[in-house]
Amino acid sequence: MLRRAITAAALMLTASHAAAQCVGTSYFDLLDDSQIAQIDAAASALPYPEGLIWDATRGDQAITVVGTMHIFDPRLVPIYDMISEDVMAAELVLLEATPDDQRALEALMVEDPAMFMITDGPTLPDLLDEETWALLSQASSERGVPGFMAAQMQPWYLSLLMAIPPCAMAELASGIEGLDGLISRLARDSDVPMRALEPYTTLFDFFQTGTMDDQIDMLRLSLISPETQQQQFVAMLDSYFSGQIARLWEMSRLAVNDLPGLDPETGAALFAEMEEALLNQRNRDWMPVIAQAMDDHDTIVAAFGAAHLIGEYGVLQLLENDGWDLQRRY
């Protein structure tokens, strides 16, 4: 259970991740009218701000583009039903990570534990002040990871775990599949080939950049209150299922101001850096993969976290730039 949870945590890195247990007050309900107006104005200015399923066509070729959520919620079922026939009829399914990638990730955790765990030298209780470690130990325990295990995690890896609110951990540990998993299972059962959009270590390479001190600083910033974190996840769920992906993303940009000990200017710079690395650059890197797939196929399904759909450097805009006609289905 622990390995499944922390492996999945490493794959949960876009704004569309949440779980059915995360219910209650939405973060949007805590914002004032000016903040809501700021979010709405920023979202509406982005290309392709809404929608989860798009049909891209160019000549006789077709791509079904799906914005996914990586943890199961019952409201995913009708969305899955809308694209299941596309998956079964596709010549290829492109995903952020295939089942083979997930197995490779689990194998990597065994073969190269130093990538994820501190195997030599001081552990986190030695690197942090007593108060910060006490808060982190409690926060990890609330997520089902005992303090002795958290103490040995690389700071970047524990930061990923801290990004998941306690309300989502039960769903993670259950192993119930999100939309990506449902799609990959259907593709497997229908003998449809699958291919990853990127190497499965791509995100790890980003999070491991910087010094140990840099990673420690990021870890300290992960100590947002569980209540606020849950409110943000509720807002993410509501936004995802209403198809308001740009609004969700701009809310996340504003919510950086809730990170402890972070001034607004530094927060804005940090968010821009994350946006470029986790969304924009990856989207650009995916386009040659999609183009190569279309060299060999006429019909594919491309499914990835919904945050990758939106914006000037979103996959939809990049497809349009490449001559594809786009029609929103849902």
C-alpha positions in Angstrom: 0.0 0.0 0.0 2.8 2.4 0.9 4.7 1.8 -2.3 1.6 2.2 -4.4 0.8 5.5 -2.6 4.2 7.1 -3.0 4.7 5.8 -6.5 1.4 7.3 -7.5 2.4 10.5 -5.7 5.3 10.8 -8.0 3.0 10.7 -11.0 0.5 13.2 -9.7 1.9 16.5 -10.8 -0.7 18.6 -12.6 -3.5 20.7 -11.3 -6.2 18.2 -12.1 -5.5 15.7 -9.3 -8.0 15.1 -6.6 -10.1 12.4 -5.1 -13.7 11.7 -4.2 -13.0 11.9 -0.4 -12.0 15.6 -0.8 -15.3 17.3 -0.1 -16.5 20.3 1.7 -15.8 24.0 1.3 -14.3 25.1 -2.1 -11.3 27.4 -2.1 -13.3 29.6 -4.5 -15.8 30.2 -1.7 -13.1 31.8 0.4 -12.1 34.4 -2.3 -13.5 37.9 -2.5 -15.1 39.4 -5.6 -11.9 41.1 -6.8 -10.0 37.8 -6.6 -12.7 36.0 -8.5 -12.7 38.7 -11.1 -8.9 38.4 -11.4 -9.1 34.7 -11.9 -12.0 34.9 -14.4 -10.3 37.6 -16.5 -7.0 35.7 -16.6 -8.7 32.4 -17.5 -10.9 33.9 -20.3 -7.8 35.5 -21.9 -6.2 32.1 -22.4 -6.7 30.1 -25.6 -8.9 27.0 -25.1 -9.9 27.8 -21.5 -12.6 25.2 -21.2 -13.4 21.7 -22.2 -12.2 18.1 -21.5 -12.7 16.3 -24.8 -11.7 17.7 -28.2 -11.7 16.3 -31.8 -8.7 17.3 -33.8 -8.8 16.7 -37.6 -6.5 17.4 -40.5 -7.4 15.9 -43.8 -8.3 12.2 -43.2 -6.4 12.1 -39.9 -8.1 12.4 -36.5 -6.9 12.8 -32.9 -9.2 12.4 -29.9 -7.7 14.7 -27.2 -8.7 14.0 -23.6 -7.9 16.0 -20.5 -7.7 13.5 -17.7 -7.7 13.2 -13.9 -5.3 10.7 -12.4 -7.4 9.5 -9.4 -10.8 8.0 -9.6 -14.0 9.9 -9.0 -17.4 8.5 -9.9 -18.1 11.5 -12.1 -15.4 10.2 -14.4 -17.6 7.4 -15.6 -19.7 9.4 -18.1 -16.6 11.1 -19.4 -15.0 7.6 -19.9 -18.2 6.5 -21.7 -17.9 9.4 -24.1 -14.4 8.3 -25.3 -14.5 4.5 -24.9 -15.4 3.9 -28.5 -12.6 6.2 -29.7 -10.1 4.2 -27.6 -11.3 0.9 -29.0 -11.2 2.1 -32.6 -7.9 3.9 -32.3 -4.7 2.7 -33.9 -2.6 4.1 -31.0 -3.2 5.6 -27.6 -0.7 8.2 -26.3 -0.4 8.7 -22.5 1.8 10.5 -20.1 2.8 7.1 -18.7 1.9 3.7 -19.9 1.4 0.6 -17.7 4.9 -0.4 -18.7 6.2 2.9 -17.5 4.5 2.5 -14.1 6.1 -0.9 -13.7 9.5 0.5 -14.7 9.0 3.2 -12.1 8.4 0.6 -9.4 11.4 -1.3 -10.5 13.5 1.9 -10.4 12.5 2.4 -6.8 14.0 -1.0 -6.0 17.1 -0.8 -8.3 18.1 2.8 -7.5 16.7 3.6 -4.0 19.1 6.6 -3.6 17.2 8.4 -6.3 14.2 8.6 -3.9 15.6 7.9 -0.5 18.5 9.2 1.5 20.7 6.2 1.8 23.9 7.8 3.1 24.5 10.8 5.4 22.2 13.0 7.4 18.5 12.4 7.1 15.7 15.0 7.2 15.5 15.3 11.0 19.2 16.2 10.9 18.7 18.7 8.1 15.7 20.5 9.4 15.0 22.5 12.6 13.1 20.6 15.2 9.8 22.5 14.7 9.8 22.0 10.9 10.5 18.3 11.2 7.8 17.9 13.8 5.3 19.5 11.4 6.5 17.4 8.4 6.4 14.2 10.5 2.9 14.8 11.5 1.8 15.8 7.9 3.4 12.6 6.5 1.7 10.4 9.2 -1.7 12.0 8.2 -1.0 10.7 4.7 -0.3 7.2 5.9 3.5 7.4 5.7 5.2 6.9 9.1 7.7 9.5 10.2 10.7 7.1 10.1 10.0 6.5 6.4 9.5 10.2 5.7 12.8 10.9 7.5 14.7 9.0 4.8 13.0 10.4 1.7 14.8 12.8 -0.6 13.3 16.3 0.0 11.9 16.6 -3.5 10.2 13.3 -3.2 8.6 14.1 0.1 7.5 17.4 -1.4 5.5 15.4 -3.9 3.8 13.4 -1.2 3.0 16.6 0.7 1.2 17.9 -2.4 -1.5 15.3 -1.9 -4.0 16.2 0.8 -4.8 13.5 3.4 -8.3 13.3 2.0 -6.9 12.0 -1.2 -4.6 9.3 0.2 -7.2 6.6 0.8 -8.2 6.8 -2.9 -4.6 6.6 -3.9 -3.8 3.7 -1.8 -6.9 1.8 -3.0 -5.3 1.5 -6.4 -8.6 2.4 -8.1 -7.8 3.9 -11.5 -8.3 7.4 -12.7 -9.3 8.3 -16.2 -5.8 7.6 -17.5 -5.8 4.1 -16.0 -9.3 3.4 -17.3 -8.2 4.4 -20.8 -5.0 2.3 -20.7 -6.9 -0.8 -19.3 -9.5 -0.5 -22.2 -6.7 -0.1 -24.7 -5.0 -3.2 -23.4 -8.2 -5.2 -23.4 -8.9 -4.0 -27.0 -5.3 -4.8 -28.2 -4.7 -1.1 -29.0 -1.0 -0.2 -28.8 0.0 2.4 -26.2 3.0 4.8 -26.3 4.3 7.3 -23.7 4.5 10.9 -24.6 7.8 11.3 -22.7 10.3 9.2 -20.7 8.9 8.3 -17.3 11.8 9.9 -15.5 11.1 13.4 -17.1 9.4 14.8 -14.0 12.0 13.4 -11.7 14.8 15.0 -13.6 13.1 18.4 -13.0 12.4 17.9 -9.3 15.9 16.7 -8.6 17.5 19.9 -10.0 19.1 22.3 -7.6 21.1 21.7 -4.4 19.9 19.9 -1.3 19.3 23.3 0.3 17.0 24.3 -2.6 15.0 21.0 -2.1 14.8 21.7 1.6 13.4 25.1 0.9 10.8 23.6 -1.4 9.9 21.1 1.2 9.3 23.8 3.8 6.9 25.5 1.3 4.9 22.3 1.2 3.6 22.8 4.7 0.3 24.4 3.8 -2.5 23.6 6.2 -4.5 20.4 5.5 -7.7 22.5 5.6 -6.5 24.9 3.0 -5.1 22.1 0.9 -8.4 20.2 1.0 -10.3 23.4 0.0 -8.1 23.8 -3.0 -8.7 20.1 -4.0 -12.4 20.6 -3.7 -12.1 23.6 -6.0 -10.0 21.5 -8.4 -12.6 18.8 -8.5 -15.5 21.2 -9.2 -13.5 23.0 -11.9 -12.5 19.8 -13.6 -15.9 18.4 -13.9 -17.4 21.7 -15.1 -14.6 21.8 -17.7 -13.2 25.1 -16.4 -9.6 24.1 -16.6 -8.1 27.6 -17.2 -10.1 28.9 -14.2 -8.6 26.0 -12.1 -5.1 26.8 -13.2 -5.4 30.5 -12.5 -6.8 29.7 -9.1 -3.7 27.7 -8.4 -1.6 30.7 -9.4 -3.4 32.8 -6.9 -3.3 30.2 -4.2 0.5 30.3 -4.2 0.0 33.3 -1.9 -1.1 30.9 0.8 2.3 29.1 0.9 3.9 29.9 4.3 6.9 32.2 4.3 6.6 33.2 0.7 6.3 36.8 -0.5 4.0 37.4 -3.6 6.9 38.3 -5.9 8.8 35.2 -5.1 5.6 33.1 -5.3 4.8 34.5 -8.8 8.3 33.7 -10.0 8.2 30.2 -8.6 4.8 29.5 -10.2 6.0 30.8 -13.6 9.1 28.5 -13.3 6.9 25.5 -12.5 4.4 26.4 -15.3 7.2 26.5 -17.8 8.8 23.3 -16.8 5.8 21.1 -15.9 3.4 22.3 -18.6 4.8 24.5 -21.4 8.1 22.7 -22.1 6.6 19.3 -21.8 3.8 20.3 -24.2 6.3 21.5 -26.7 8.3 18.3 -26.3 5.1 16.2 -26.8 4.4 17.7 -30.2 7.1 15.8 -32.2 5.9 12.6 -30.5 2.3 13.3 -31.6 3.6 14.2 -35.1 5.6 11.0 -35.4 2.5 9.0 -34.3 0.5 10.6 -37.0 3.1 9.8 -39.6 2.3 6.1 -39.0 -1.4 6.3 -38.0 -4.6 7.9 -39.1 -6.5 7.7 -35.8 -5.1 8.1 -32.3 -6.2 9.0 -28.8 -4.0 11.4 -26.8 -4.9 11.5 -23.1 -3.0 13.5 -20.5 -3.6 15.8 -17.5 -6.2 18.4 -18.3 -4.0 21.4 -17.4 -1.9 20.5 -20.5 -4.9 21.5 -22.7 -5.0 25.2 -22.0 -3.1 28.3 -22.9 -0.8 29.7 -25.5 1.5 26.8 -25.1 -1.2 24.2 -24.4 -1.5 21.1 -26.6 -4.7 22.4 -28.2 -3.1 25.7 -29.3 0.0 23.9 -30.5 -2.1 21.5 -32.6 -3.9 24.5 -34.1 -0.6 26.1 -34.9 0.3 22.9 -36.7 -2.7 23.0 -39.0 -5.2 20.9 -37.0 -8.9 21.9 -36.9 -10.3 21.6 -33.3 -13.9 20.9 -32.2 -14.9 20.7 -28.6 -16.9 17.6 -27.8 -17.3 18.1 -24.1 
